[in-house]
């Protein structure tokens, strides 16, 4: 027989559970700022060269042979039919070795900086910063389609649900600001993994990323924030939190998602005093607006995202992902049949990224901020189906890093003479993950979480630190 008091208590908590369940999918993605159990007990594994990361994600795959990996042979043999051993062709047709038409780049390359690095006319503004970059020309990865490759880039796995890199970093070193999340994804796409690209999977849910804005929208906002932080709102929140904590207590404090909901409510309350200021760019000078391209229609959208990234880093956020893409079936840089479209995307990001680099450097932030630019894979050196575009190429592509302990002005690794496959000083995506963690003071083999009976890590059982790109 149930006593009246117990019945009322259970019923009240039941109502709280209903309210919580209806909000769970919205709130569970907002983390509470905690340094993880490993970091609080033993500190970093070694001295860190970087305190934070800005990841400039070029969704869809920028063509390396049309941007940073100049291949004169493509021009010399333009139009010739050649056989390419191609994983993408095998995935599509089940065969390899059919002949493809070699296609030169439609953009000219020029040398920039004291290092004389070659960069195409796609990125003339970014090219001015080559002496700050470590260009990695020998990247290769898993997955020949956008979905698997994008998941692999973010989580180190193609098909299993794993924590995102930002979540691993937040779990490893926490945040520097109790009023802001430690991991933010700006304008993420709903496709090709969607929330899994900033999700925490089996890590405690408080380590999930906080999305700001949406892909394809220029406006940056945090939908769940209450515009008013008055006492009556706080009183309502306190009552909801009381019910939530009763439920958590009844579950033996073992419900990670409910814990994340409780903590995210508190985080959201604290953010009400800081987030509006971060999203208010009117306090920035006109010169800064021009620097990021906010005064031009083509560059305003991505410029606002890059400027927000700088402001978030200044405020103590550890991992900021600045997405360039949309929610369409074919992501932004995915030019299978219209390679000249690359120029439109390049114009949208070139000035904002160059402005971000300049701004970070002049504010002294580049020294301990690691900037990472790249996509999920590259593109093939031949014309797809004898047309005017390039197919996916996970076998060899380029990314660049800058700041945060990276050697400036270097080029590491190389692809073959057509820019098709990485052949020298190859860097796998697992290796890149391991190197980024290393720069943050984390040993990728020691940052683990026990789940389903074994220890998991971002790099699985792979990965090596590329020490030669570290200063």
Secondary structure, 3 states (H helix, E strand, C coil): CCCHHHHHHHHHHHHHHHHHHHHHHHHCCCCCCCCCHHHHHHCCCCCCCCCEEEEEEECCCCCHHHCCCCCHHHHHCCCCEEECCCHHHHHHHCCCCCEEEECCCCCCEEEECCCCEEEEHHHHHHHCCHHHEEEEEEEECCCCCHHHHHHHHHHCCCCCCCCCHHHHHHHHHCCCCCCCCCEEEEEECCCCCHHHHHCCCCCCHHHCCEEEEECCCCCCCCCCCCCCCCHHHHHHHHHHHHHHHHHHHHCCCCCHHHHHHHHHHHHHHHHCCCHHHHCCHHHCCHHHHHHCCCCCHHHHHHHHHHHHHHHHHHCCCCEEEEEECCCCCCCCCCCCCCHHHHHHHHHHHHHHHHHHHHHHHHCCCCCCEEEEEECCCEECCEEHHHCCCCCEECCCEEEEEECCCECCCEEECEECCCCCCEEECCEEHHHHHHHHHHHCCCCCCCCCEEECCEEECCCCCCCCCCHHHEC
